[in-house]
Amino acid sequence: MLNNSAIKVSHLIKTVTTQEGELTILKGINLDVKRGQSVAILGPSGSGKSTLLGLLAALDTPSSGEIWLDGEPLSALNEEQKAALRKQKVSFIFQSFMLVDTLNALENVMLPAELAGIAGAREKARKMLERVGLGHRLAHYPKQLSGGEQQRVAITRAFICEPTVLFADEPTGNLDKQNADKVADMLFAMNQESSTTLVLVTHDLHLASRCERQLVMEDGQLFEQASGDVASAQEG
């Protein structure tokens, strides 16, 4: 059942305690993402998109239900095992770039590869940065780079360990349209070449329409959306 699934979710529920009482954020989510697929999750702020992303990435624990990440049932893993699974199979891209200010572009990309014990991390990082047009910026620190350049560094860093699943939370949210398009082109090109499974949360309908599947989060529930519907919404 799970052989071709990068992510499988069964009746996922997430409830939190607030001052007003119990609040159910996710209400019985079911999802099956095949290996190599690209999936966009759309929906208004507060609908539960980022909560779902955190659960799928084993950063949080559901109230009930089950998640399989690359065939591993997350409920069977302790925190140390979850951390090891993330290190081996998962990468992240964030809206706020999340680069290390005290490391230059080359060192930022090298960091996860070095932590994973990948041989030749420096040379691999250099080649990847050159490929995305940042060969002349290797020694520059994040504060010396534009927003678009920082996100290209962040995407390169996310791919250097060749993750099974890449989670992206509003990856173009802090960029103007020109830079957002460039970053999106790079993201999908690298995703296709590496056969990584991509799950991204976005408000950008154009970015979402480039994914193979579009899902919409509404009131804690997840619905499949036809590509044509996304395109229509974009035009509207």
N, C-alpha and C positions, 0 to 999 in steps of 0.2 A: 504493500500500500504506500510506503514512504520512499520507495527506491528512487522515484523521479521527482520527489518533492524537496526543494530547498527549505521551505517553511510550510508547516501544516499546523492549523489552529482548530481546536474543537471546543465549541461552546465556552468561549472565553468571557469571563466576567471580572470586572474590577470595581470594587466598592471602596470608598474612603470615608473617613469620619470627619465631618465638619462641625462648626458651631451650631448649625441648624439640624444636625443629625446625619444619618447615613446618606451618602450620595453615590449612586451607581453611575460610573463613567462609561463603562463598556457593558453592553447588555446581550451577551451570548453571541460573540463573534465567531464565525466559521470562515476559514480561509485556507486555500491551497495554492502555493506559489511554486511553479515548476522550476527546475534548475535552468539558469540562463535567462529567465524571464525578466522583463523590466515592468514594474508596477508602480503607478502613481496613486497616492491616497490624497483625495481632495476633501474639503469641508470647511465650514466656518471655524473661527477661533473658538476654542473651548469645547469642540465637538468630540475630542478624545483622540485625535490623530497622533499627537506626540506621546500620549500615554500608551497607545498601542505600539508605537515604534519602540519605546523603552522596554515593553514586555517582550516583543519579538526578539530584541537584542539581548535578552536575559539580564537587563539592567534593573528590572523590577519584577515582583512576583505577583501573579494574578490571584484574585480572591478564590476563583474556581475555574475549572477548564484545564486544557492541556495545550502545550506548544511543543512541537518537534522542530528543532533547528538542525538541518542537515542529518535528519534521522535520529537525533538525540532527544529523548523526552526531558525537557528542562526540569520537570518536577522531581526527577530522579537524581538531580545533581545538587551538590552543596555549593556554597558560594565560591569556594576555591576551584571547584570543577567548572563552574560557569565561567569564571575568569579565564581559565585555561582554554575553554571552548571559544570564547570571544577572541582571545589572543591568536588562536590557530585559524579561525574561520571567518571572522567578522571585521569589517572596517566601517568607519563613520566619516561623514562629511557634514559640517554644521554651517548654519547661516553666518555665524560669527567667526568663522575660519578656524579658531582654536589653535593657532600656531604658537610655538614657544618663543616669546619675545627675545630671549637671550641666545637663541640659535639662529644662524643664517638659513637661507632657503635650502641649501644643500643639506645642512645638518638636520633641519626639520623633516625632510623627506627620508633621510637615512635612519632617523631615530627608531621607528617601529621595526625596521629590518634588522638593526643592530640588536634590539631587545629580543627579537625572534631568533637571533643567531644565524642570520642569512649571510653566507660568505659573499664578499665583494659588494657590500652594501653601498659604499661610497661611489664606486664606479657605476653601479646600477642606478643610483639616485641621479648621478650626473647625466647619464644618458637619457633618463626619463624627463628630466627638466629641460634638457636641450630639445627633446622632441616636442615639448609643449611651448617652445619659444622663449624659454627662460635661461638659456645657456649663459647669457651675459649678466644674469642676476644671481648667480650661485652664492656669492659672498654677501649679498644684501640681506639685512634683517627685516622682519615684518614691517616695522614702522617706515622703512625706506621703499616699500612696495605699494602699488595701488591696490584697491580692493579686488579688482579682477586678477591681478598677479598673485595676491595672497590666496585667492580661492583656487587658482591653478596649482599653486604649491600644495594646498590642502588636498586637492583631488589626486595629485601625483603621490602624495604621502599615503593616501587611502589605498591606492592600487599596488604599492611597491611589494607588499607581502602576498599579492595574488589571492585576495580573500574569496571565500565561497559566496558570501553575501555582503553586499555593500548597502548600508542604510544612510540615507541623505535626508536631513531635516532642513527644508527651505534652502537648498544649496545656492540659489541665485537671488535670495530675498534681499540681500544688501547691495545688489549691483544694478547699475543702469542697464537699459535694454541692450545696448551694444555689447557690453561686457557679459551680460547674462547669456546672450546668444553664443558668444565665443566659449564661455565656460560650459554651456550645455552641449555644444558640438564636441568639445573635448571629453566631457563626461560620457556621452553615449558612444563615442568612437572607442574609448578605452574599455568601456563596458562590453562592447561587442567583441573586441579583439580578445579579451580575457575570459569571455563566457561567464563572467560574474553575474550572479542574481542581484538585481537592483531594485530596492524598495525605497521610494522617495515620498516625502510629505511635502506638499506645495500648495500655494494659492494661485500659482501661475498656470492658467489653462493651456497656454501654448506649450510650456514645458511638459505638462501632464499628457498632452496629445501626442508627444513623441514616444511615450511609453507604449508597450504592447497592450497593457491593460490599464484601465482607469477605474478606481474604486472611490465611492463617496461615503464619507462618514456623516451620518445624521442622527442626532440624539442617541449616541452610543451604539448605533448599529451601522453595519457596513453593507453597501449595495454596489453591485457591479454596474458600471456605466458603459454604454455603447460609445465607441470612438466618435461616431457622428454627433452624438449628443454633446460631447465635450467641445467639438469643433463649433457646433451651433451656439453653445453658450459663450464661446470665445468671440464669435462674430457679434453676438448680442451685447 
